[in-house]
Amino acid sequence: MIAGLALIAAAGVALTVVLLRRRYLVVTVEGESMLPSYRPGERVLVRRTPPGSLRAGQVVVLSGLPHAPSSEHPREPSAPGTSAAELSPGPHWIIKRVAAVPGDPIPRDTVPALRTAPGTRVPDGRLVVLGDNPDRSYDSRLAGYLAADRLFGMVLRKLG
């Protein structure tokens, strides 16, 4: 009886750990694109988040922008026992601040790559993301819209 209860409790703990690992990750920041908000080497807690729940101002982790310099890529998320390939929609991660989501006005004044974009609103399935340190950030200012399916999650807080 006691052995059976211990087995059930151990299975419950294991299931909880697996579910938490699928929902939350720890990412280490590399590069200076988010200075002064996030410094290289800092670790952040990230929660998987659907694109539809984002709003401007939130900090997110996404799979890397094409042609981004290697210093822009945070280290892959750490989740003991889980490979990065299982977690990652792409080979690299970036951390940026959301500037506009679908339906928001296109921020033409601050995003040169979108100055000639058609329409007046950010289209469905697209995001505008910016680094806090524009001199050291490869982001929507240069790359334009980012596909919303590159979103991994939202940064909840710094760790330690």
N, C-alpha and C positions, 0 to 999 in steps of 0.2 A: 504493500500500500504506500509506504513512505517512498520507496524507490520509484513507483509510478508517478507520484506527485512531483518528485525531484526531476524526473524526466520531462514531465509536462512543463514545469517551470523553466527548465533549461531550454526547451524548444521555444517557449514564449519569449525568453530573452534573446535567443538567436534570431527569431523572426523580427523582433523589434529593432535589433541592430541592422538587419538587412534593409528594413523599410526606411530607417533613418539615413542609411548610406545612399539610398536611391533618391532621397528628398533633399539632403543637405550635404555639402562638400566644403572642404577647406582649400582655399587657393592662396598661393604665395605670389605677391605682387613682384614683378620685375620691371625694370625700366622706370623712366621718370615722367611718363605721360599723364599721370594723375596727381603729380605734386601740386600743391602741398597737402592735398587731402589724404593720399595714400602714398607711402614711401616704399622704395624697393626693399624687399625682405619682409615687409609686413604680411601677416596672414589675415585673411578675411573669411567669414562664414557666408556661404552662398546657399540660397534656397532655390530649387527648381521653380520656375515661374513661367506661366504661359504669357505669350506676348500681349494678349488682350487685357492683362491686369496691370500693365506698366503705365506710368505717367512721367511726364517731363520732370527731370531733377533726380530721379532714382539712378543709382549706380548699378551696373549690370556686368555680367561676365558672358562673353559671346565667343563663338569660334572665330578664329583670326580673320582679319581682313586680307584680301589678296594683296600680295606685294608689300605687306607691312614689314618694316625692318625687324630683325630678330630681337632687338632690345625691347620691342613692344609686347612681347609675348610673356605673360605670367607663366610660372611653372605649372605643369599639369596638376589637376586637383589631387589631393591626397585622400584616399579612402582605403585603409588597410584591407588587403585581400581582394581588391578590385583593380583591374588594369585600367589604364587611361583609355585604351581603345573601347572598353565597354561603356565608359562614361561620356566620352567625347564625341560630339558630332563632327569634329574636325581635328586636325593635327595640333593646333595651337589655340591658346585662349587669350583674350584681351579683356581688359577692364576699362569701361568707359561710362560716362554719364549720359543718360537719355536726354536729348534736346527736344525731340518731337516724336510723337507716335502717330499712327494712322488717324487721319481726320484733323490733326493739328495744322495750323498754317505752316507752310514751308518757310523755314528760317533763312531766307535768301541773304539777309544782311550779314549773318555770321557764318554761313556755309557757302563759300565761293563755288564749290562744285555743283550746287543746286540753283545757282542764279538763273540759269536758262531752263530749268526743269519745267515741263508742262504742268498746267493746272495751278491751283492755289493752295491745295491741301496735300499733306503726306498721304500717298496712296496706301491702300490695304496691303498688308504683308511686308511693309517697309518700316524701317526705323532710321532716325537721325541720331547719331551718337558722337560725343565729343570728349576729348581728354581735357582735364582741368588745366593742363600745361600746354597751351597751343604750340609753343616752339618745339616741343619734344613729342608731339602726338601725331600719329598717322590715324586719321579718323574720317568722319563724313566731310570735313572741310576739304579733303583731298579725294576721297573715294566716293562721295555722294551717299545715296541711300545704302543701307545695309539690310539684307533680307531678314525678316523677323524670325525665320526658322533657324537662324544662327544663334539665337538666344539660348543660353543655358539656364541662367537664373539671376536673381537679384541679390546684391550684397546686403546682408542684414547688419553686420557690424564687424569691426576689427576684433581680432583675437589677441590676447596676451600682450 
